[in-house]
Amino acid sequence: MYQTTIGMTALEQVYSGRPAAQSLAEETARLGAKRVFLVCSNTLRHKTDEVRKIEAALGSKLVGIYDSVRPHVPREDVVAAAIAAAKVSPDLLVSLGGGSVSDCTKILAVSLKHKLFTTQAMEAYHMVVNADHTVTLPAFEGPDIPVVLIPTTLSGGEFNALSGSTDKVVNVKQGYVHPRMVPRAVILDPAVTVHTPEWIWMSTGVRSLDHCFETLGSLASNDYWDGMAINGIRLLSEGLTAVKKNSQDLDARQKCQMGAWCSMVAIVSGLPMGISHATGHALGGSFDVPHGYTSCVMAPFALEYNQSVNGHRQKLISLAFGQPNVPAPELADRIIRELGMPRSLREVNVGEKDLKALSGYIYQDIWCGTNPRPIPNSDALIDMLRKAL
């Protein structure tokens, strides 16, 4: 018998398999919203008809659109969105796009609550990772404006209260978190994801696989989290492989979306991640590596790094893939290569000269301190990173 605590969130609704505009109109009515502000991908707005569908479904309730969020959510973009939204006094925030768009929208709710209209004003609201890897959380009142998220990638952040924004002054991606940053509803429409470039879909799918890897590799997991992660690996591995063969396979895309949701259950309800995610934050925020690519490069190396202390746990990963006799790092490497994703730091423009700085950024991350294999200092990471070159 073990003791555990599983946290629950304020997420109320998840719509799946129905047109996004239809689901959004229904959710807007359920919440009684009259003034909707949309944060969306520039590509979706100008090169597809997905935003026009939302405009038609909401009519005069749609009072503003912001479509200029860059990868890893620079503070400047959150501020620009906040200034634009404040002018129209929204009572509902909606995102349509990938993880950066979702993150921006959740932080935007905080920005509007506290009138954070400069990058400096955001400084007091992000979490701080201390030298001993404890975390200092700022105390602030949560947002009032509800949020609805429509993801078009598989990173899974739409289910989380945590969002990231990059401070370009110190070149670090920082976390913003409050229980009320969780959306009221998530809309999973596989049809809107057909516009997502293949490399983004596949790489963010690997990111969600990595959530499962680090859940099953954790020494603090439990049967509930393990079960969701095992199912996540099954759904994602089957779904991603099918979408690779046929990009129009909506059933496979929906399977991927459900797998990404499963992959987030442990993180959202209280399980810390490990070195792969810590490395991913550093590669993304400080070296501009796309979010999904970070796990494509690092997940197998992180599994290998931790194998000496959690090898018995990694057997669950092998079981989830249906190949119990093949080591987890080998299976992770195999599927990432089959999906055509990068497998080395050099492929994402990080070289030997960057390893010292990269290891320093990783060591500052919240999840470096919760890795199954203890990491005494930043230099201890160099060998793992050098293998990833």
C-alpha positions in Angstrom: 0.0 0.0 0.0 1.2 3.5 -0.7 0.1 7.0 0.2 -0.6 9.6 -2.4 -2.4 12.8 -3.2 -4.0 13.4 -6.6 -5.0 17.0 -7.3 -8.0 17.9 -9.4 -8.6 21.1 -11.5 -11.5 23.4 -12.3 -11.7 22.2 -15.9 -15.5 21.7 -16.5 -15.9 20.5 -20.1 -14.0 18.7 -22.8 -15.6 18.6 -26.3 -14.2 16.0 -28.7 -14.9 15.1 -32.4 -17.3 18.0 -33.1 -16.6 21.1 -35.2 -14.7 23.6 -33.1 -16.9 26.6 -34.0 -20.1 24.7 -33.0 -18.6 23.6 -29.7 -17.3 27.1 -29.0 -20.8 28.6 -29.7 -22.3 26.1 -27.3 -19.7 26.8 -24.6 -20.1 30.5 -25.0 -23.8 30.2 -24.4 -23.2 27.9 -21.4 -20.9 30.4 -19.8 -23.2 33.3 -20.6 -20.4 35.2 -22.4 -21.3 38.2 -24.5 -17.8 39.6 -25.4 -15.3 37.1 -26.7 -11.6 37.9 -27.4 -9.8 35.3 -29.6 -6.0 34.7 -29.5 -5.1 32.6 -32.6 -2.4 31.5 -34.9 -1.7 34.0 -37.7 -1.6 31.2 -40.2 -5.0 29.8 -39.2 -6.5 33.3 -39.4 -5.1 34.3 -42.8 -4.5 31.0 -44.6 -7.5 28.9 -43.5 -11.2 29.4 -42.9 -11.1 28.2 -39.3 -11.2 31.7 -37.8 -14.0 32.7 -40.2 -16.0 29.8 -39.0 -15.6 31.1 -35.4 -16.6 34.6 -36.6 -19.7 33.2 -38.2 -20.6 31.1 -35.1 -20.2 33.9 -32.6 -21.3 36.9 -34.7 -21.3 40.1 -32.7 -20.1 38.3 -29.6 -16.6 38.2 -31.1 -15.2 41.6 -30.1 -11.4 41.2 -30.8 -8.7 39.0 -32.3 -4.9 38.9 -31.5 -2.9 36.8 -33.9 0.8 37.6 -33.3 2.0 35.1 -30.6 5.6 33.9 -31.3 7.1 30.6 -30.2 7.9 30.3 -26.5 5.6 33.4 -25.8 7.9 36.4 -25.3 6.6 38.7 -22.6 6.2 41.4 -25.2 3.5 39.3 -27.0 1.5 38.8 -23.8 1.7 42.5 -23.2 0.5 43.3 -26.7 -2.4 40.9 -26.4 -3.3 42.4 -23.0 -3.3 45.9 -24.4 -5.5 44.9 -27.3 -7.9 42.9 -25.1 -8.3 45.6 -22.5 -9.7 48.0 -25.1 -12.7 45.7 -25.7 -13.4 44.5 -22.2 -13.9 40.8 -22.9 -15.8 38.4 -20.6 -14.3 35.3 -22.3 -10.9 34.5 -23.7 -10.5 31.8 -26.4 -7.4 30.4 -28.0 -7.1 28.6 -31.4 -3.6 27.3 -32.1 -0.6 25.6 -30.7 1.0 25.5 -27.2 2.3 29.1 -27.4 -1.1 30.5 -28.3 -2.7 28.5 -25.4 0.0 29.7 -22.9 -0.4 33.3 -24.0 -4.1 33.1 -23.5 -3.9 31.7 -20.0 -1.3 34.3 -18.9 -3.5 37.0 -20.6 -6.3 36.2 -18.1 -3.9 37.1 -15.3 -2.6 40.2 -17.1 -6.1 41.6 -17.5 -7.0 40.9 -13.9 -3.9 42.7 -12.6 -3.4 45.3 -15.5 0.0 44.0 -16.5 0.6 46.2 -19.5 4.4 46.3 -19.5 7.0 43.5 -19.5 8.3 44.8 -16.2 4.9 44.4 -14.6 5.0 40.7 -15.3 8.1 40.2 -13.3 6.3 39.8 -9.9 4.0 37.0 -11.3 6.3 34.2 -12.4 7.5 31.4 -10.3 11.1 31.4 -9.1 13.3 28.3 -9.0 15.8 28.8 -6.1 19.4 27.5 -6.0 18.3 24.4 -4.0 15.6 23.7 -6.5 12.8 24.7 -4.2 10.2 26.9 -5.9 8.9 30.2 -4.7 5.4 30.9 -6.0 4.2 34.5 -6.1 1.0 35.2 -4.2 -1.7 36.8 -6.4 -5.4 36.7 -6.9 -6.4 34.4 -9.8 -8.1 35.6 -13.0 -11.8 36.3 -13.3 -12.2 35.9 -17.0 -12.9 32.3 -18.1 -10.8 30.7 -20.8 -11.6 28.2 -23.5 -8.8 26.6 -25.4 -8.9 24.9 -28.9 -5.5 23.3 -29.4 -4.1 22.4 -32.9 -1.0 20.6 -31.7 -0.3 17.8 -29.2 1.8 19.4 -26.5 -1.1 19.1 -24.0 -0.6 22.4 -22.2 -4.2 23.2 -22.6 -5.0 21.0 -19.6 -2.5 22.6 -17.3 -2.7 25.5 -14.9 1.0 26.2 -15.7 2.0 28.4 -18.7 5.4 29.6 -19.9 6.6 33.0 -21.1 10.1 33.9 -22.1 11.8 36.9 -20.6 14.1 38.0 -23.4 16.2 40.1 -21.1 17.6 37.1 -19.2 16.8 34.7 -22.1 14.8 32.3 -19.8 11.4 30.8 -20.2 9.6 31.3 -16.9 6.5 29.6 -15.4 3.2 31.3 -14.5 0.8 29.3 -12.4 -2.5 29.7 -10.5 -5.3 27.1 -10.1 -7.7 29.5 -11.8 -5.5 29.6 -14.9 -6.9 26.2 -15.9 -9.5 26.7 -18.8 -13.2 26.2 -18.2 -13.3 24.1 -21.3 -11.1 22.4 -23.9 -12.3 21.7 -27.4 -10.6 18.9 -29.2 -11.6 19.0 -32.9 -9.4 16.8 -35.1 -10.5 18.6 -38.2 -8.9 21.9 -37.3 -5.5 20.1 -36.9 -5.2 19.1 -40.5 -3.7 22.5 -41.1 -1.0 21.9 -38.6 2.4 21.2 -40.4 3.4 17.6 -40.1 6.6 18.3 -38.3 4.7 20.3 -35.6 2.1 17.6 -35.2 4.6 14.8 -35.0 7.1 16.6 -32.7 4.5 17.8 -30.2 3.1 14.2 -30.2 6.6 13.1 -29.2 6.4 15.7 -26.5 3.3 14.1 -25.1 4.9 10.7 -25.4 7.7 12.2 -23.2 5.1 13.2 -20.6 4.2 9.5 -20.5 7.9 8.4 -20.4 8.7 10.7 -17.4 5.5 9.7 -15.6 6.3 6.0 -15.9 10.0 6.7 -15.1 9.1 8.6 -11.9 9.7 7.0 -8.6 6.8 9.0 -7.2 4.1 7.9 -9.6 1.0 5.7 -8.6 -1.3 3.2 -10.3 -3.7 5.9 -11.6 -1.0 8.0 -13.2 0.8 4.9 -14.6 -2.5 3.7 -16.2 -3.1 7.0 -17.9 0.5 7.2 -19.1 0.4 3.6 -20.5 -2.8 4.3 -22.3 -1.3 7.6 -23.6 1.7 5.7 -25.1 -0.7 3.3 -26.8 -3.0 6.0 -28.3 -0.1 8.3 -29.3 2.1 5.6 -30.9 -0.9 4.1 -32.9 -2.3 7.5 -33.8 0.9 9.2 -34.8 1.9 6.3 -37.0 -1.5 6.3 -38.7 -1.4 10.1 -39.3 2.1 9.7 -40.8 0.6 7.3 -43.4 -2.5 9.4 -44.0 -2.6 13.0 -42.9 -6.4 13.2 -43.4 -7.2 10.3 -41.0 -9.4 12.2 -38.5 -10.0 9.1 -36.4 -6.2 8.8 -35.9 -5.9 12.5 -35.1 -8.6 12.2 -32.5 -6.7 9.2 -31.0 -3.6 11.4 -30.8 -5.6 14.1 -29.0 -7.0 11.7 -26.5 -3.5 10.3 -26.0 -2.1 13.8 -25.3 -4.8 14.3 -22.7 -3.9 11.1 -21.0 -0.3 12.1 -21.0 -1.1 15.3 -19.1 -3.1 13.7 -16.3 -0.1 13.0 -14.0 1.5 16.4 -14.5 -1.8 18.3 -14.0 -2.7 16.4 -10.8 0.7 16.8 -9.1 3.5 14.6 -10.4 6.8 16.4 -11.2 8.6 15.6 -14.4 12.4 15.1 -14.8 15.5 15.9 -16.8 14.0 15.6 -20.3 11.5 18.3 -19.6 14.0 20.4 -17.8 16.3 20.2 -20.8 13.3 21.0 -23.1 12.5 24.2 -21.2 16.1 25.3 -21.5 16.4 24.4 -25.2 13.2 26.2 -26.0 13.5 29.3 -23.9 17.2 29.9 -24.3 18.1 28.4 -27.6 14.8 28.8 -29.6 14.4 25.1 -30.3 10.8 24.3 -31.2 8.9 22.9 -28.3 8.3 19.4 -29.7 11.8 19.0 -31.1 13.2 19.2 -27.6 11.7 15.8 -26.6 12.5 14.3 -30.0 16.2 15.0 -29.3 16.4 14.4 -25.5 13.8 11.8 -24.5 15.9 8.6 -25.3 19.0 10.2 -23.8 17.1 11.1 -20.6 15.7 7.6 -20.3 19.3 6.2 -20.7 20.6 8.7 -18.1 18.0 7.6 -15.5 18.1 3.8 -16.3 20.4 3.0 -13.4 17.8 4.2 -10.8 14.5 3.6 -12.5 15.1 0.7 -14.9 12.3 -1.3 -13.2 9.9 1.5 -13.9 11.0 1.9 -17.5 9.8 -1.7 -18.1 6.3 -0.2 -18.0 7.2 1.9 -21.1 8.2 -1.2 -22.9 5.0 -2.9 -22.0 3.0 0.1 -23.2 4.6 -0.3 -26.6 3.8 -4.0 -26.6 7.5 -4.9 -26.6 8.4 -5.9 -23.1 11.8 -7.3 -24.0 13.1 -4.1 -25.7 14.6 -1.4 -23.5 12.6 1.8 -23.3 15.4 4.1 -24.7 15.6 2.0 -27.8 11.8 2.0 -28.3 11.7 5.8 -27.8 14.5 6.3 -30.3 12.8 3.9 -32.8 9.4 5.7 -32.9 11.0 9.2 -33.0 13.0 8.1 -36.1 10.0 6.5 -37.7 8.1 9.8 -37.4 11.0 11.5 -39.2 12.0 13.8 -36.3 15.5 15.1 -35.3 17.5 13.0 -32.9 20.5 15.1 -32.1 21.3 18.5 -30.6 23.3 19.4 -33.8 20.1 18.9 -35.9 18.5 21.7 -33.8 21.6 23.9 -34.1 23.0 23.3 -30.6 26.7 22.4 -30.6 29.6 21.6 -28.3 30.2 25.3 -27.6 26.7 25.6 -26.2 26.8 22.7 -23.7 28.2 24.7 -20.7 25.5 27.3 -21.0 22.8 24.8 -21.7 23.7 22.7 -18.7 23.5 25.9 -16.5 20.0 26.7 -17.8 18.8 23.1 -17.2 20.1 23.2 -13.7 18.0 26.2 -12.9 14.8 24.5 -14.1 12.1 23.4 -11.6 12.2 19.8 -12.9 15.9 19.3 -12.7 15.5 19.0 -9.0 12.8 16.3 -9.3 14.6 14.0 -11.7 14.7 10.3 -10.5 18.5 10.3 -10.6 19.8 13.1 -8.4 21.8 15.8 -10.3 24.5 17.4 -8.0 25.5 20.3 -10.2 25.2 21.5 -13.8 28.5 19.9 -14.8 27.0 16.5 -14.1 24.8 17.0 -17.2 27.6 17.6 -19.7 28.1 13.9 -20.5 24.4 13.3 -21.2 24.3 16.4 -23.4 27.5 15.4 -25.2 26.0 12.0 -26.1 23.0 13.9 -27.6 25.3 15.8 -30.0 
